[in-house]
């Protein structure tokens, strides 16, 4: 992975984490938190979309996939925090 790909990957993670934070709690998690939530969300979203047979392409598709995955991740974390 070259530097440009890494920067795009981190930018997509930051945008997806920020969007998920806005939707779920009305604010982001800071730059590093947004990137972490977005990257984990990309993995979760890719897995979930794969199970449903949905394929996405391009930059917008990557952001949508990562954001949906981040939303799923935040829902699960919120549920686990309530039960603990």
PDB file of N, CA, C and O in Angstrom:
ATOM      1  N   UNK A   1       0.859  -1.175   0.000  1.00  0.00           N
ATOM      2  CA  UNK A   1       0.000   0.000   0.000  1.00  0.00           C
ATOM      3  C   UNK A   1       0.902   1.234   0.000  1.00  0.00           C
ATOM      4  O   UNK A   1       1.767   1.390   0.862  1.00  0.00           O
ATOM      5  N   UNK A   2       0.684   2.088  -0.968  1.00  0.00           N
ATOM      6  CA  UNK A   2       1.491   3.298  -1.036  1.00  0.00           C
ATOM      7  C   UNK A   2       0.902   4.390  -0.145  1.00  0.00           C
ATOM      8  O   UNK A   2      -0.167   4.219   0.441  1.00  0.00           O
ATOM      9  N   UNK A   3       1.604   5.500  -0.052  1.00  0.00           N
ATOM     10  CA  UNK A   3       1.204   6.575   0.843  1.00  0.00           C
ATOM     11  C   UNK A   3      -0.155   7.164   0.465  1.00  0.00           C
ATOM     12  O   UNK A   3      -0.963   7.475   1.340  1.00  0.00           O
ATOM     13  N   UNK A   4      -0.403   7.317  -0.823  1.00  0.00           N
ATOM     14  CA  UNK A   4      -1.686   7.882  -1.270  1.00  0.00           C
ATOM     15  C   UNK A   4      -2.843   6.986  -0.869  1.00  0.00           C
ATOM     16  O   UNK A   4      -3.864   7.472  -0.381  1.00  0.00           O
ATOM     17  N   UNK A   5      -2.695   5.684  -1.068  1.00  0.00           N
ATOM     18  CA  UNK A   5      -3.754   4.745  -0.684  1.00  0.00           C
ATOM     19  C   UNK A   5      -3.996   4.773   0.815  1.00  0.00           C
ATOM     20  O   UNK A   5      -5.141   4.715   1.263  1.00  0.00           O
ATOM     21  N   UNK A   6      -2.939   4.860   1.583  1.00  0.00           N
ATOM     22  CA  UNK A   6      -3.069   4.918   3.035  1.00  0.00           C
ATOM     23  C   UNK A   6      -3.813   6.182   3.470  1.00  0.00           C
ATOM     24  O   UNK A   6      -4.683   6.126   4.339  1.00  0.00           O
ATOM     25  N   UNK A   7      -3.473   7.302   2.870  1.00  0.00           N
ATOM     26  CA  UNK A   7      -4.151   8.551   3.218  1.00  0.00           C
ATOM     27  C   UNK A   7      -5.625   8.516   2.842  1.00  0.00           C
ATOM     28  O   UNK A   7      -6.463   9.011   3.595  1.00  0.00           O
ATOM     29  N   UNK A   8      -5.953   7.942   1.698  1.00  0.00           N
ATOM     30  CA  UNK A   8      -7.358   7.810   1.290  1.00  0.00           C
ATOM     31  C   UNK A   8      -8.091   6.890   2.252  1.00  0.00           C
ATOM     32  O   UNK A   8      -9.220   7.180   2.648  1.00  0.00           O
ATOM     33  N   UNK A   9      -7.464   5.788   2.631  1.00  0.00           N
ATOM     34  CA  UNK A   9      -8.037   4.835   3.579  1.00  0.00           C
ATOM     35  C   UNK A   9      -8.342   5.519   4.910  1.00  0.00           C
ATOM     36  O   UNK A   9      -9.422   5.334   5.471  1.00  0.00           O
ATOM     37  N   UNK A  10      -7.392   6.309   5.415  1.00  0.00           N
ATOM     38  CA  UNK A  10      -7.592   7.015   6.680  1.00  0.00           C
ATOM     39  C   UNK A  10      -8.661   8.103   6.553  1.00  0.00           C
ATOM     40  O   UNK A  10      -9.433   8.324   7.487  1.00  0.00           O
ATOM     41  N   UNK A  11      -8.710   8.781   5.409  1.00  0.00           N
ATOM     42  CA  UNK A  11      -9.722   9.820   5.195  1.00  0.00           C
ATOM     43  C   UNK A  11     -11.117   9.219   5.155  1.00  0.00           C
ATOM     44  O   UNK A  11     -12.052   9.775   5.732  1.00  0.00           O
ATOM     45  N   UNK A  12     -11.265   8.083   4.473  1.00  0.00           N
ATOM     46  CA  UNK A  12     -12.567   7.407   4.424  1.00  0.00           C
ATOM     47  C   UNK A  12     -12.975   6.972   5.827  1.00  0.00           C
ATOM     48  O   UNK A  12     -14.133   7.126   6.213  1.00  0.00           O
ATOM     49  N   UNK A  13     -12.035   6.433   6.586  1.00  0.00           N
ATOM     50  CA  UNK A  13     -12.323   6.037   7.966  1.00  0.00           C
ATOM     51  C   UNK A  13     -12.744   7.220   8.816  1.00  0.00           C
ATOM     52  O   UNK A  13     -13.678   7.114   9.611  1.00  0.00           O
ATOM     53  N   UNK A  14     -12.057   8.356   8.654  1.00  0.00           N
ATOM     54  CA  UNK A  14     -12.395   9.548   9.440  1.00  0.00           C
ATOM     55  C   UNK A  14     -13.781  10.064   9.088  1.00  0.00           C
ATOM     56  O   UNK A  14     -14.555  10.411   9.980  1.00  0.00           O
ATOM     57  N   UNK A  15     -14.107  10.120   7.794  1.00  0.00           N
ATOM     58  CA  UNK A  15     -15.422  10.607   7.370  1.00  0.00           C
ATOM     59  C   UNK A  15     -16.519   9.661   7.855  1.00  0.00           C
ATOM     60  O   UNK A  15     -17.544  10.108   8.371  1.00  0.00           O
ATOM     61  N   UNK A  16     -16.307   8.361   7.692  1.00  0.00           N
ATOM     62  CA  UNK A  16     -17.315   7.384   8.109  1.00  0.00           C
ATOM     63  C   UNK A  16     -17.524   7.422   9.620  1.00  0.00           C
ATOM     64  O   UNK A  16     -18.664   7.376  10.084  1.00  0.00           O
ATOM     65  N   UNK A  17     -16.456   7.503  10.383  1.00  0.00           N
ATOM     66  CA  UNK A  17     -16.582   7.585  11.843  1.00  0.00           C
ATOM     67  C   UNK A  17     -17.279   8.861  12.279  1.00  0.00           C
ATOM     68  O   UNK A  17     -18.086   8.846  13.209  1.00  0.00           O
ATOM     69  N   UNK A  18     -16.970   9.965  11.611  1.00  0.00           N
ATOM     70  CA  UNK A  18     -17.610  11.237  11.938  1.00  0.00           C
ATOM     71  C   UNK A  18     -19.100  11.180  11.634  1.00  0.00           C
ATOM     72  O   UNK A  18     -19.915  11.596  12.457  1.00  0.00           O
ATOM     73  N   UNK A  19     -19.466  10.665  10.453  1.00  0.00           N
ATOM     74  CA  UNK A  19     -20.880  10.551  10.085  1.00  0.00           C
ATOM     75  C   UNK A  19     -21.638   9.653  11.062  1.00  0.00           C
ATOM     76  O   UNK A  19     -22.748   9.981  11.481  1.00  0.00           O
ATOM     77  N   UNK A  20     -21.041   8.530  11.418  1.00  0.00           N
ATOM     78  CA  UNK A  20     -21.690   7.618  12.364  1.00  0.00           C
ATOM     79  C   UNK A  20     -21.843   8.282  13.728  1.00  0.00           C
ATOM     80  O   UNK A  20     -22.871   8.121  14.386  1.00  0.00           O
ATOM     81  N   UNK A  21     -20.831   9.025  14.153  1.00  0.00           N
ATOM     82  CA  UNK A  21     -20.914   9.729  15.427  1.00  0.00           C
ATOM     83  C   UNK A  21     -22.008  10.785  15.421  1.00  0.00           C
ATOM     84  O   UNK A  21     -22.706  10.962  16.420  1.00  0.00           O
ATOM     85  N   UNK A  22     -22.162  11.483  14.314  1.00  0.00           N
ATOM     86  CA  UNK A  22     -23.218  12.498  14.194  1.00  0.00           C
ATOM     87  C   UNK A  22     -24.590  11.834  14.284  1.00  0.00           C
ATOM     88  O   UNK A  22     -25.475  12.324  14.985  1.00  0.00           O
ATOM     89  N   UNK A  23     -24.766  10.730  13.581  1.00  0.00           N
ATOM     90  CA  UNK A  23     -26.059  10.045  13.562  1.00  0.00           C
ATOM     91  C   UNK A  23     -26.377   9.439  14.928  1.00  0.00           C
ATOM     92  O   UNK A  23     -27.511   9.546  15.395  1.00  0.00           O
ATOM     93  N   UNK A  24     -25.413   8.816  15.566  1.00  0.00           N
ATOM     94  CA  UNK A  24     -25.685   8.060  16.786  1.00  0.00           C
ATOM     95  C   UNK A  24     -25.721   8.914  18.053  1.00  0.00           C
ATOM     96  O   UNK A  24     -26.514   8.637  18.952  1.00  0.00           O
ATOM     97  N   UNK A  25     -24.892   9.929  18.143  1.00  0.00           N
ATOM     98  CA  UNK A  25     -24.853  10.664  19.400  1.00  0.00           C
ATOM     99  C   UNK A  25     -24.749  12.165  19.229  1.00  0.00           C
ATOM    100  O   UNK A  25     -24.573  12.885  20.212  1.00  0.00           O
ATOM    101  N   UNK A  26     -24.852  12.647  18.018  1.00  0.00           N
ATOM    102  CA  UNK A  26     -24.866  14.079  17.792  1.00  0.00           C
ATOM    103  C   UNK A  26     -23.510  14.736  17.698  1.00  0.00           C
ATOM    104  O   UNK A  26     -23.433  15.964  17.651  1.00  0.00           O
ATOM    105  N   UNK A  27     -22.439  13.969  17.670  1.00  0.00           N
ATOM    106  CA  UNK A  27     -21.099  14.534  17.555  1.00  0.00           C
ATOM    107  C   UNK A  27     -20.093  13.476  17.210  1.00  0.00           C
ATOM    108  O   UNK A  27     -20.375  12.286  17.348  1.00  0.00           O
ATOM    109  N   UNK A  28     -18.932  13.877  16.766  1.00  0.00           N
ATOM    110  CA  UNK A  28     -17.883  12.927  16.414  1.00  0.00           C
ATOM    111  C   UNK A  28     -17.130  12.455  17.642  1.00  0.00           C
ATOM    112  O   UNK A  28     -17.503  12.756  18.775  1.00  0.00           O
ATOM    113  N   UNK A  29     -16.064  11.712  17.397  1.00  0.00           N
ATOM    114  CA  UNK A  29     -15.262  11.139  18.482  1.00  0.00           C
ATOM    115  C   UNK A  29     -13.843  11.690  18.483  1.00  0.00           C
ATOM    116  O   UNK A  29     -12.959  11.112  19.116  1.00  0.00           O
ATOM    117  N   UNK A  30     -13.613  12.790  17.791  1.00  0.00           N
ATOM    118  CA  UNK A  30     -12.258  13.301  17.609  1.00  0.00           C
ATOM    119  C   UNK A  30     -11.623  12.597  16.416  1.00  0.00           C
ATOM    120  O   UNK A  30     -12.114  11.561  15.969  1.00  0.00           O
ATOM    121  N   UNK A  31     -10.552  13.149  15.910  1.00  0.00           N
ATOM    122  CA  UNK A  31      -9.954  12.633  14.678  1.00  0.00           C
ATOM    123  C   UNK A  31      -9.535  11.170  14.798  1.00  0.00           C
ATOM    124  O   UNK A  31      -9.890  10.354  13.948  1.00  0.00           O
ATOM    125  N   UNK A  32      -8.799  10.837  15.826  1.00  0.00           N
ATOM    126  CA  UNK A  32      -8.315   9.460  15.978  1.00  0.00           C
ATOM    127  C   UNK A  32      -9.479   8.513  16.245  1.00  0.00           C
ATOM    128  O   UNK A  32      -9.523   7.420  15.682  1.00  0.00           O
ATOM    129  N   UNK A  33     -10.409   8.911  17.084  1.00  0.00           N
ATOM    130  CA  UNK A  33     -11.583   8.076  17.361  1.00  0.00           C
ATOM    131  C   UNK A  33     -12.416   7.845  16.111  1.00  0.00           C
ATOM    132  O   UNK A  33     -12.883   6.731  15.873  1.00  0.00           O
ATOM    133  N   UNK A  34     -12.608   8.890  15.309  1.00  0.00           N
ATOM    134  CA  UNK A  34     -13.361   8.744  14.068  1.00  0.00           C
ATOM    135  C   UNK A  34     -12.677   7.772  13.110  1.00  0.00           C
ATOM    136  O   UNK A  34     -13.337   6.942  12.484  1.00  0.00           O
ATOM    137  N   UNK A  35     -11.363   7.877  12.999  1.00  0.00           N
ATOM    138  CA  UNK A  35     -10.621   6.983  12.108  1.00  0.00           C
ATOM    139  C   UNK A  35     -10.756   5.538  12.582  1.00  0.00           C
ATOM    140  O   UNK A  35     -10.999   4.643  11.773  1.00  0.00           O
ATOM    141  N   UNK A  36     -10.603   5.304  13.876  1.00  0.00           N
ATOM    142  CA  UNK A  36     -10.708   3.946  14.412  1.00  0.00           C
ATOM    143  C   UNK A  36     -12.106   3.379  14.198  1.00  0.00           C
ATOM    144  O   UNK A  36     -12.255   2.252  13.726  1.00  0.00           O
ATOM    145  N   UNK A  37     -13.138   4.162  14.546  1.00  0.00           N
ATOM    146  CA  UNK A  37     -14.516   3.704  14.359  1.00  0.00           C
ATOM    147  C   UNK A  37     -14.792   3.458  12.876  1.00  0.00           C
ATOM    148  O   UNK A  37     -15.440   2.475  12.517  1.00  0.00           O
ATOM    149  N   UNK A  38     -14.304   4.346  12.021  1.00  0.00           N
ATOM    150  CA  UNK A  38     -14.526   4.199  10.583  1.00  0.00           C
ATOM    151  C   UNK A  38     -13.832   2.982   9.990  1.00  0.00           C
ATOM    152  O   UNK A  38     -14.410   2.296   9.147  1.00  0.00           O
ATOM    153  N   UNK A  39     -12.609   2.702  10.411  1.00  0.00           N
ATOM    154  CA  UNK A  39     -11.877   1.552   9.882  1.00  0.00           C
ATOM    155  C   UNK A  39     -12.520   0.249  10.345  1.00  0.00           C
ATOM    156  O   UNK A  39     -12.708  -0.668   9.545  1.00  0.00           O
ATOM    157  N   UNK A  40     -12.854   0.163  11.618  1.00  0.00           N
ATOM    158  CA  UNK A  40     -13.542  -1.039  12.099  1.00  0.00           C
ATOM    159  C   UNK A  40     -14.911  -1.140  11.430  1.00  0.00           C
ATOM    160  O   UNK A  40     -15.362  -2.232  11.084  1.00  0.00           O
ATOM    161  N   UNK A  41     -15.566   0.003  11.252  1.00  0.00           N
ATOM    162  CA  UNK A  41     -16.855   0.027  10.564  1.00  0.00           C
ATOM    163  C   UNK A  41     -16.757  -0.445   9.135  1.00  0.00           C
ATOM    164  O   UNK A  41     -17.680  -1.089   8.635  1.00  0.00           O
ATOM    165  N   UNK A  42     -15.653  -0.140   8.458  1.00  0.00           N
ATOM    166  CA  UNK A  42     -15.469  -0.605   7.082  1.00  0.00           C
ATOM    167  C   UNK A  42     -15.415  -2.129   7.026  1.00  0.00           C
ATOM    168  O   UNK A  42     -15.963  -2.746   6.113  1.00  0.00           O
ATOM    169  N   UNK A  43     -14.754  -2.724   8.005  1.00  0.00           N
ATOM    170  CA  UNK A  43     -14.689  -4.189   8.056  1.00  0.00           C
ATOM    171  C   UNK A  43     -16.068  -4.771   8.348  1.00  0.00           C
ATOM    172  O   UNK A  43     -16.497  -5.719   7.690  1.00  0.00           O
ATOM    173  N   UNK A  44     -16.761  -4.205   9.331  1.00  0.00           N
ATOM    174  CA  UNK A  44     -18.098  -4.683   9.690  1.00  0.00           C
ATOM    175  C   UNK A  44     -19.064  -4.479   8.521  1.00  0.00           C
ATOM    176  O   UNK A  44     -19.839  -5.376   8.188  1.00  0.00           O
ATOM    177  N   UNK A  45     -19.017  -3.304   7.903  1.00  0.00           N
ATOM    178  CA  UNK A  45     -19.895  -3.019   6.773  1.00  0.00           C
ATOM    179  C   UNK A  45     -19.623  -3.909   5.583  1.00  0.00           C
ATOM    180  O   UNK A  45     -20.556  -4.375   4.929  1.00  0.00           O
ATOM    181  N   UNK A  46     -18.357  -4.151   5.292  1.00  0.00           N
ATOM    182  CA  UNK A  46     -18.006  -5.055   4.196  1.00  0.00           C
ATOM    183  C   UNK A  46     -18.511  -6.461   4.445  1.00  0.00           C
ATOM    184  O   UNK A  46     -18.990  -7.126   3.526  1.00  0.00           O
ATOM    185  N   UNK A  47     -18.406  -6.915   5.687  1.00  0.00           N
ATOM    186  CA  UNK A  47     -18.913  -8.241   6.044  1.00  0.00           C
ATOM    187  C   UNK A  47     -20.431  -8.294   5.915  1.00  0.00           C
ATOM    188  O   UNK A  47     -20.978  -9.228   5.328  1.00  0.00           O
ATOM    189  N   UNK A  48     -21.116  -7.279   6.471  1.00  0.00           N
ATOM    190  CA  UNK A  48     -22.588  -7.249   6.436  1.00  0.00           C
ATOM    191  C   UNK A  48     -23.100  -7.138   5.002  1.00  0.00           C
ATOM    192  O   UNK A  48     -24.028  -7.849   4.617  1.00  0.00           O
ATOM    193  N   UNK A  49     -22.502  -6.255   4.216  1.00  0.00           N
ATOM    194  CA  UNK A  49     -22.927  -6.114   2.823  1.00  0.00           C
ATOM    195  C   UNK A  49     -22.651  -7.392   2.039  1.00  0.00           C
ATOM    196  O   UNK A  49     -23.434  -7.760   1.163  1.00  0.00           O
ATOM    197  N   UNK A  50     -21.552  -8.066   2.341  1.00  0.00           N
ATOM    198  CA  UNK A  50     -21.237  -9.328   1.691  1.00  0.00           C
ATOM    199  C   UNK A  50     -22.271 -10.398   1.994  1.00  0.00           C
ATOM    200  O   UNK A  50     -22.657 -11.165   1.112  1.00  0.00           O
ATOM    201  N   UNK A  51     -22.725 -10.451   3.256  1.00  0.00           N
ATOM    202  CA  UNK A  51     -23.765 -11.414   3.624  1.00  0.00           C
ATOM    203  C   UNK A  51     -25.068 -11.139   2.884  1.00  0.00           C
ATOM    204  O   UNK A  51     -25.804 -12.062   2.537  1.00  0.00           O
ATOM    205  N   UNK A  52     -25.345  -9.861   2.647  1.00  0.00           N
ATOM    206  CA  UNK A  52     -26.582  -9.480   1.965  1.00  0.00           C
ATOM    207  C   UNK A  52     -26.444  -9.502   0.445  1.00  0.00           C
ATOM    208  O   UNK A  52     -27.428  -9.309  -0.268  1.00  0.00           O
ATOM    209  N   UNK A  53     -25.240  -9.734  -0.051  1.00  0.00           N
ATOM    210  CA  UNK A  53     -25.011  -9.774  -1.494  1.00  0.00           C
ATOM    211  C   UNK A  53     -24.947  -8.400  -2.138  1.00  0.00           C
ATOM    212  O   UNK A  53     -25.148  -8.271  -3.346  1.00  0.00           O
ATOM    213  N   UNK A  54     -24.670  -7.381  -1.350  1.00  0.00           N
ATOM    214  CA  UNK A  54     -24.593  -6.008  -1.856  1.00  0.00           C
ATOM    215  C   UNK A  54     -23.132  -5.688  -2.162  1.00  0.00           C
ATOM    216  O   UNK A  54     -22.250  -5.924  -1.336  1.00  0.00           O
ATOM    217  N   UNK A  55     -22.888  -5.154  -3.343  1.00  0.00           N
ATOM    218  CA  UNK A  55     -21.537  -4.731  -3.699  1.00  0.00           C
ATOM    219  C   UNK A  55     -21.537  -3.228  -3.936  1.00  0.00           C
ATOM    220  O   UNK A  55     -22.472  -2.684  -4.523  1.00  0.00           O
ATOM    221  N   UNK A  56     -20.501  -2.574  -3.486  1.00  0.00           N
ATOM    222  CA  UNK A  56     -20.354  -1.138  -3.691  1.00  0.00           C
ATOM    223  C   UNK A  56     -19.021  -0.879  -4.366  1.00  0.00           C
ATOM    224  O   UNK A  56     -18.057  -1.618  -4.163  1.00  0.00           O
ATOM    225  N   UNK A  57     -18.972   0.171  -5.168  1.00  0.00           N
ATOM    226  CA  UNK A  57     -17.727   0.533  -5.841  1.00  0.00           C
ATOM    227  C   UNK A  57     -17.490   2.028  -5.699  1.00  0.00           C
ATOM    228  O   UNK A  57     -18.420   2.800  -5.466  1.00  0.00           O
ATOM    229  N   UNK A  58     -16.274   2.411  -5.840  1.00  0.00           N
ATOM    230  CA  UNK A  58     -15.922   3.819  -5.830  1.00  0.00           C
ATOM    231  C   UNK A  58     -15.798   4.403  -4.447  1.00  0.00           C
ATOM    232  O   UNK A  58     -15.998   3.730  -3.436  1.00  0.00           O
ATOM    233  N   UNK A  59     -15.464   5.673  -4.433  1.00  0.00           N
ATOM    234  CA  UNK A  59     -15.247   6.382  -3.182  1.00  0.00           C
ATOM    235  C   UNK A  59     -16.530   6.504  -2.372  1.00  0.00           C
ATOM    236  O   UNK A  59     -16.529   6.247  -1.168  1.00  0.00           O
ATOM    237  N   UNK A  60     -17.609   6.889  -3.011  1.00  0.00           N
ATOM    238  CA  UNK A  60     -18.889   7.039  -2.303  1.00  0.00           C
ATOM    239  C   UNK A  60     -19.368   5.701  -1.742  1.00  0.00           C
ATOM    240  O   UNK A  60     -19.870   5.642  -0.620  1.00  0.00           O
ATOM    241  N   UNK A  61     -19.214   4.639  -2.513  1.00  0.00           N
ATOM    242  CA  UNK A  61     -19.591   3.310  -2.033  1.00  0.00           C
ATOM    243  C   UNK A  61     -18.781   2.889  -0.823  1.00  0.00           C
ATOM    244  O   UNK A  61     -19.307   2.260   0.095  1.00  0.00           O
ATOM    245  N   UNK A  62     -17.497   3.235  -0.821  1.00  0.00           N
ATOM    246  CA  UNK A  62     -16.644   2.919   0.324  1.00  0.00           C
ATOM    247  C   UNK A  62     -17.077   3.685   1.563  1.00  0.00           C
ATOM    248  O   UNK A  62     -17.094   3.136   2.665  1.00  0.00           O
ATOM    249  N   UNK A  63     -17.426   4.949   1.382  1.00  0.00           N
ATOM    250  CA  UNK A  63     -17.872   5.754   2.522  1.00  0.00           C
ATOM    251  C   UNK A  63     -19.196   5.230   3.058  1.00  0.00           C
ATOM    252  O   UNK A  63     -19.387   5.156   4.272  1.00  0.00           O
ATOM    253  N   UNK A  64     -20.114   4.865   2.163  1.00  0.00           N
ATOM    254  CA  UNK A  64     -21.411   4.324   2.595  1.00  0.00           C
ATOM    255  C   UNK A  64     -21.208   3.017   3.362  1.00  0.00           C
ATOM    256  O   UNK A  64     -21.782   2.827   4.434  1.00  0.00           O
ATOM    257  N   UNK A  65     -20.397   2.127   2.815  1.00  0.00           N
ATOM    258  CA  UNK A  65     -20.136   0.841   3.461  1.00  0.00           C
ATOM    259  C   UNK A  65     -19.519   1.043   4.847  1.00  0.00           C
ATOM    260  O   UNK A  65     -19.961   0.427   5.817  1.00  0.00           O
ATOM    261  N   UNK A  66     -18.509   1.893   4.943  1.00  0.00           N
ATOM    262  CA  UNK A  66     -17.843   2.131   6.221  1.00  0.00           C
ATOM    263  C   UNK A  66     -18.778   2.810   7.215  1.00  0.00           C
ATOM    264  O   UNK A  66     -18.735   2.506   8.408  1.00  0.00           O
ATOM    265  N   UNK A  67     -19.621   3.721   6.742  1.00  0.00           N
ATOM    266  CA  UNK A  67     -20.545   4.414   7.639  1.00  0.00           C
ATOM    267  C   UNK A  67     -21.608   3.466   8.179  1.00  0.00           C
ATOM    268  O   UNK A  67     -21.911   3.485   9.372  1.00  0.00           O
ATOM    269  N   UNK A  68     -22.167   2.645   7.314  1.00  0.00           N
ATOM    270  CA  UNK A  68     -23.165   1.666   7.766  1.00  0.00           C
ATOM    271  C   UNK A  68     -22.530   0.702   8.764  1.00  0.00           C
ATOM    272  O   UNK A  68     -23.135   0.374   9.784  1.00  0.00           O
ATOM    273  N   UNK A  69     -21.325   0.253   8.473  1.00  0.00           N
ATOM    274  CA  UNK A  69     -20.624  -0.629   9.404  1.00  0.00           C
ATOM    275  C   UNK A  69     -20.331   0.049  10.731  1.00  0.00           C
ATOM    276  O   UNK A  69     -20.444  -0.573  11.787  1.00  0.00           O
ATOM    277  N   UNK A  70     -19.953   1.322  10.683  1.00  0.00           N
ATOM    278  CA  UNK A  70     -19.689   2.067  11.923  1.00  0.00           C
ATOM    279  C   UNK A  70     -20.972   2.241  12.729  1.00  0.00           C
ATOM    280  O   UNK A  70     -20.947   2.173  13.958  1.00  0.00           O
ATOM    281  N   UNK A  71     -22.089   2.465  12.045  1.00  0.00           N
ATOM    282  CA  UNK A  71     -23.371   2.563  12.746  1.00  0.00           C
ATOM    283  C   UNK A  71     -23.719   1.247  13.430  1.00  0.00           C
ATOM    284  O   UNK A  71     -24.178   1.238  14.573  1.00  0.00           O
ATOM    285  N   UNK A  72     -23.500   0.139  12.731  1.00  0.00           N
ATOM    286  CA  UNK A  72     -23.745  -1.182  13.323  1.00  0.00           C
ATOM    287  C   UNK A  72     -22.838  -1.377  14.533  1.00  0.00           C
ATOM    288  O   UNK A  72     -23.281  -1.844  15.583  1.00  0.00           O
ATOM    289  N   UNK A  73     -21.572  -1.016  14.379  1.00  0.00           N
ATOM    290  CA  UNK A  73     -20.610  -1.136  15.470  1.00  0.00           C
ATOM    291  C   UNK A  73     -21.047  -0.319  16.687  1.00  0.00           C
ATOM    292  O   UNK A  73     -21.008  -0.817  17.812  1.00  0.00           O
ATOM    293  N   UNK A  74     -21.462   0.924  16.469  1.00  0.00           N
ATOM    294  CA  UNK A  74     -21.880   1.778  17.578  1.00  0.00           C
ATOM    295  C   UNK A  74     -23.169   1.276  18.219  1.00  0.00           C
ATOM    296  O   UNK A  74     -23.345   1.412  19.430  1.00  0.00           O
ATOM    297  N   UNK A  75     -24.068   0.701  17.433  1.00  0.00           N
ATOM    298  CA  UNK A  75     -25.275   0.096  18.004  1.00  0.00           C
ATOM    299  C   UNK A  75     -24.914  -1.067  18.926  1.00  0.00           C
ATOM    300  O   UNK A  75     -25.458  -1.189  20.024  1.00  0.00           O
ATOM    301  N   UNK A  76     -24.009  -1.906  18.481  1.00  0.00           N
ATOM    302  CA  UNK A  76     -23.598  -3.060  19.285  1.00  0.00           C
ATOM    303  C   UNK A  76     -22.894  -2.598  20.559  1.00  0.00           C
ATOM    304  O   UNK A  76     -23.171  -3.112  21.643  1.00  0.00           O
ATOM    305  N   UNK A  77     -21.993  -1.638  20.434  1.00  0.00           N
ATOM    306  CA  UNK A  77     -21.280  -1.128  21.616  1.00  0.00           C
ATOM    307  C   UNK A  77     -22.259  -0.481  22.592  1.00  0.00           C
ATOM    308  O   UNK A  77     -22.150  -0.687  23.801  1.00  0.00           O
ATOM    309  N   UNK A  78     -23.215   0.299  22.081  1.00  0.00           N
ATOM    310  CA  UNK A  78     -24.216   0.917  22.935  1.00  0.00           C
ATOM    311  C   UNK A  78     -25.069  -0.105  23.652  1.00  0.00           C
ATOM    312  O   UNK A  78     -25.398   0.059  24.827  1.00  0.00           O
ATOM    313  N   UNK A  79     -25.426  -1.164  22.940  1.00  0.00           N
ATOM    314  CA  UNK A  79     -26.215  -2.230  23.563  1.00  0.00           C
ATOM    315  C   UNK A  79     -25.415  -2.936  24.653  1.00  0.00           C
ATOM    316  O   UNK A  79     -25.945  -3.219  25.727  1.00  0.00           O
ATOM    317  N   UNK A  80     -24.151  -3.218  24.383  1.00  0.00           N
ATOM    318  CA  UNK A  80     -23.323  -3.893  25.372  1.00  0.00           C
ATOM    319  C   UNK A  80     -23.069  -3.012  26.603  1.00  0.00           C
ATOM    320  O   UNK A  80     -22.978  -3.522  27.720  1.00  0.00           O
ATOM    321  N   UNK A  81     -22.955  -1.703  26.406  1.00  0.00           N
ATOM    322  CA  UNK A  81     -22.766  -0.795  27.538  1.00  0.00           C
ATOM    323  C   UNK A  81     -24.012  -0.734  28.412  1.00  0.00           C
ATOM    324  O   UNK A  81     -23.904  -0.606  29.631  1.00  0.00           O
ATOM    325  N   UNK A  82     -25.198  -0.824  27.802  1.00  0.00           N
ATOM    326  CA  UNK A  82     -26.447  -0.796  28.572  1.00  0.00           C
ATOM    327  C   UNK A  82     -26.612  -2.060  29.398  1.00  0.00           C
ATOM    328  O   UNK A  82     -27.119  -2.000  30.518  1.00  0.00           O
ATOM    329  N   UNK A  83     -26.192  -3.208  28.867  1.00  0.00           N
ATOM    330  CA  UNK A  83     -26.389  -4.471  29.571  1.00  0.00           C
ATOM    331  C   UNK A  83     -25.308  -4.711  30.619  1.00  0.00           C
ATOM    332  O   UNK A  83     -25.482  -5.550  31.503  1.00  0.00           O
ATOM    333  N   UNK A  84     -24.211  -3.999  30.533  1.00  0.00           N
ATOM    334  CA  UNK A  84     -23.120  -4.214  31.498  1.00  0.00           C
ATOM    335  C   UNK A  84     -23.317  -3.455  32.776  1.00  0.00           C
ATOM    336  O   UNK A  84     -22.484  -3.538  33.678  1.00  0.00           O
TER     337      UNK A  84
END
